[in-house]
Amino acid sequence: MDAQQFLAEFGHIANAPGGVDRLRELIFSLASSGKLLDTSEPVEPVSLDRIADFVMGQAPPGNECNTKGEGTVFVKTGEFGELYPGRTLN
C-alpha cells in the first residue's frame, strides 16, 4: 500500500474494529525503528534518560494535575502499557 492509497482508505482503517489501536502500534513501531525520520541527515539513537527527567517521589495533588494535555506531561509508572503510556484525560 502506498501513501496515496493509505490516505484514501484511512477512514476504513481507523473505523475498523481495533483500527485506531493498530494504527498506534504501527506508528510506534515505525517511529521507534527510525523509519519516520528524514534519512538525509544522520540521527544518533539516545537513551530516554538523556532527553527526559525521571523524578522519584509522591504524585502531585489531583487539583494540580494537567487534565488538558497542555504543558509538561506527568505519567505514573502504572499508566504504561506494553508499548507506551495510556492516555486518559478527565
C-alpha positions, 0 to 999 in steps of 0.5 A: 500500500502506498501513501496515496492509497493509505490516505484514501482508505484511512477512514476504513482503517481507523473505523475498523474494529481495533483500527485506531489501536493498530494504527498506534502500534504501527506508528510506534513501531515505525517511529521507534525503528527510525523509519519516520525520520528524514534519512538525509541527515544522520540521527544518533539513537539516545537513551530516554534518560538523556532527553527526559527527567525521571523524578522519584517521589509522591504524585502531585495533588489531583487539583494540580494535575494537567487534565488538558494535555497542555504543558509538561506531561506527568505519567505514573509508572502504572499508566504504561502499557506494553508499548507506551503510556495510556492516555486518559484525560478527565 
